[in-house]
Amino acid sequence: MLNVLSTAGATVLGIGYLLPMIYMTWSLKYGAIAGSNPWQATGLEWQIQSPPPTENFLEIPVVDYEAYDYDWLANKTPHEVTTVG
């Protein structure tokens, strides 16, 4: 009886490992490449290119919005954020 239970548990565990591996392989082969800011984050680390240049920003950025102010990101003008690259 315990052998059957152990086999069933190993099967569930094996399927649990196999499904993400299949999804990862499919994503690597057919998935779209993520953009420079795929989550539309407002933090400064998402406003520069990847990998970042040595100095990160050419000028010291002035932050006048909250960290999670997504309305700012939707309404920003090109001069408000300097993207490098």
PAZAPA-4460 file (N, C-alpha, C; in steps of 0.05 Angstrom, whole numbers, plus 32768, in hexadecimal, padded with zeros to 4 digits):
% residues 85
    n_x    n_y    n_z   ca_x   ca_y   ca_z    c_x    c_y    c_z   seq   type   mol
   8010   7FE8   8000   8000   8000   8000   8011   8019   8000     1      M     A
   8026   801A   8010   8037   8032   8011   8047   8035   7FF7     2      L     A
   804C   801E   7FE9   805A   8020   7FCF   8048   802F   7FBB     3      N     A
   802F   8029   7FBB   801C   8036   7FA8   801A   8054   7FAF     4      V     A
   8019   805B   7FC8   8017   8077   7FD1   8031   8085   7FC9     5      L     A
   8048   8078   7FCD   8061   8085   7FC6   8064   8089   7FA8     6      S     A
   805B   8075   7F98   805B   8078   7F7B   8049   808E   7F72     7      T     A
   8031   8091   7F7E   801F   80A6   7F76   802B   80C1   7F7D     8      A     A
   8037   80C4   7F94   8044   80DD   7F9C   805B   80E4   7F8A     9      G     A
   806B   80D0   7F82   8081   80D6   7F6F   8076   80DE   7F54    10      A     A
   8060   80D2   7F4C   8054   80D9   7F32   804A   80F6   7F32    11      T     A
   803D   80FE   7F47   8033   8119   7F4A   804B   812D   7F4A    12      V     A
   8060   8126   7F59   8078   8136   7F5B   8085   8138   7F40    13      L     A
   8087   8122   7F31   8094   8122   7F17   8084   8134   7F03    14      G     A
   806A   8132   7F04   8059   8143   7EF3   805D   8160   7EFB    15      I     A
   805F   8165   7F15   8063   8181   7F1F   807D   818D   7F15    16      G     A
   8092   817D   7F11   80AB   8186   7F06   80AA   8188   7EE7    17      Y     A
   809C   8175   7EDB   809C   8173   7EBE   808C   818A   7EB1    18      L     A
   8076   8192   7EBC   8065   81A7   7EB0   8074   81C2   7EAE    19      L     A
   8081   81CC   7EC3   8090   81E5   7EC0   80A7   81E3   7EAD    20      P     A
   80B4   81CB   7EAB   80CA   81C8   7E98   80BF   81C9   7E7B    21      M     A
   80A8   81BE   7E76   809C   81BF   7E5C   8094   81DC   7E55    22      I     A
   8089   81E9   7E68   8081   8205   7E64   8099   8217   7E5F    23      Y     A
   80AE   8213   7E6E   80C7   8223   7E6A   80D3   821E   7E4F    24      M     A
   80D4   8205   7E46   80DE   81FE   7E2C   80CE   820B   7E16    25      T     A
   80B3   8209   7E19   80A1   8215   7E05   80A5   8234   7E04    26      W     A
   80A8   8240   7E1C   80AB   825D   7E1D   80C6   8266   7E10    27      S     A
   80DB   8257   7E15   80F4   825E   7E09   80F4   825C   7DEB    28      L     A
   80E5   8248   7DE1   80E4   8244   7DC4   80D0   8256   7DB6    29      K     A
   80B8   825A   7DC1   80A3   8268   7DB4   809A   8282   7DC1    30      Y     A
   80A4   8287   7DD9   809B   829F   7DE8   80A6   82B9   7DDD    31      G     A
   8097   82CE   7DE3   80A0   82E8   7DDA   80B5   82F3   7DEC    32      A     A
   80C7   8303   7DE1   80DC   8310   7DF1   80D0   8327   7E01    33      I     A
   80D7   8328   7E1A   80CD   833D   7E2C   80DA   8358   7E24    34      A     A
   80CB   836D   7E27   80D5   8388   7E21   80E6   8392   7E37    35      G     A
   80EE   83AB   7E35   80FF   83B7   7E49   80F1   83BC   7E64    36      S     A
   80D7   83BE   7E64   80C8   83C2   7E7D   80AE   83B2   7E7B    37      N     A
   80B0   8397   7E7D   8098   8387   7E77   8081   838A   7E8B    38      P     A
   8087   8393   7EA3   8072   8396   7EB7   8069   83B3   7EBA    39      W     A
   8074   83C5   7EAA   806D   83E2   7EAB   8073   83EC   7EC8    40      Q     A
   8089   83E4   7ED3   8091   83ED   7EEE   809A   840A   7EED    41      A     A
   8097   8419   7F03   809E   8435   7F03   80B8   843A   7F11    42      T     A
   80C6   8426   7F1B   80DF   842A   7F28   80F5   8432   7F15    43      G     A
   810A   843F   7F20   8120   8449   7F0F   812F   8432   7F02    44      L     A
   8131   841B   7F0F   8140   8405   7F03   8133   83FB   7EE9    45      E     A
   811A   8401   7EE4   810D   83F9   7ECB   810D   840F   7EB6    46      W     A
   8119   8426   7EBC   8119   843C   7EAA   8133   843D   7E9A    47      Q     A
   8146   842B   7E9E   815F   842A   7E90   8161   8410   7E80    48      I     A
   8175   840F   7E6E   8178   83F7   7E5E   8183   83E0   7E6E    49      Q     A
   8181   83C9   7E63   818D   83B1   7E70   81A0   83A4   7E5D    50      S     A
   81B9   839F   7E65   81C5   83A6   7E7F   81CA   83C4   7E81    51      P     A
   81CA   83CE   7E99   81CD   83EB   7E9C   81E9   83F4   7E96    52      P     A
   81EC   840D   7E8C   8206   8418   7E88   8214   841D   7EA3    53      P     A
   822D   8424   7EA2   823D   8427   7EBA   8232   843B   7ECD    54      T     A
   8229   8452   7EC3   821F   8468   7ED3   8201   8466   7ED8    55      E     A
   81F3   8453   7ECD   81D6   8450   7ECF   81C8   8466   7EC1    56      N     A
   81C8   847E   7ECC   81BA   8495   7EC0   81CF   84AA   7EB8    57      F     A
   81CA   84B8   7EA2   81DC   84CD   7E9A   81DA   84E5   7EAC    58      L     A
   81C2   84EB   7EB7   81BE   8500   7ECA   81B0   84F4   7EE2    59      E     A
   81B3   8500   7EF9   81A5   84F5   7F11   8187   84F9   7F0E    60      I     A
   8178   84E3   7F0F   815B   84E6   7F0B   814D   84F2   7F23    61      P     A
   8139   8502   7F1E   8129   850E   7F33   810E   84FF   7F33    62      V     A
   8109   84F3   7F4A   80F1   84E3   7F4D   80DC   84F4   7F5B    63      V     A
   80C6   84F9   7F4D   80B0   8509   7F59   8095   84FA   7F57    64      D     A
   8097   84DF   7F59   807F   84CF   7F59   8083   84B8   7F6C    65      Y     A
   806D   84AB   7F74   806F   8494   7F87   8079   847B   7F78    66      E     A
   8081   8468   7F88   808D   8450   7F7C   8079   8440   7F6B    67      A     A
   8060   8440   7F73   804C   8430   7F65   8037   8442   7F58    68      Y     A
   803F   8458   7F4E   802D   846B   7F41   802B   8464   7F23    69      D     A
   8019   8451   7F1D   8017   8448   7F01   8008   845D   7EF0    70      Y     A
   7FF9   846F   7EFC   7FED   8484   7EEC   8003   8497   7EE1    71      D     A
   8018   849B   7EF0   802F   84AB   7EE6   803B   849E   7ECE    72      W     A
   803F   8484   7ECF   804B   8476   7EB8   803A   8478   7E9F    73      L     A
   8020   8476   7EA3   800E   8477   7E8C   800D   8493   7E80    74      A     A
   8011   84A8   7E90   800E   84C3   7E87   8029   84D2   7E84    75      N     A
   803F   84C4   7E85   8059   84D1   7E84   805E   84DC   7E68    76      K     A
   806E   84F1   7E67   8077   84FC   7E4E   8094   84F3   7E49    77      T     A
   809D   84F4   7E30   80B8   84EA   7E2A   80CE   84F7   7E3A    78      P     A
   80CB   8510   7E41   80E1   851E   7E50   80E2   8517   7E6D    79      H     A
   80CE   8509   7E78   80CD   8502   7E94   80DF   84EB   7E9C    80      E     A
   80E4   84D9   7E89   80F5   84C2   7E8E   810A   84C1   7E78    81      V     A
   8123   84C1   7E80   8138   84BE   7E6C   8140   84A1   7E6B    82      T     A
   813B   8494   7E55   8143   8479   7E52   815D   8479   7E42    83      T     A
   8170   8468   7E4B   818A   8466   7E3E   818A   844E   7E2C    84      V     A
   8192   8451   7E13   8194   8439   7E02   817F   8438   7DEF    85      G     A
***
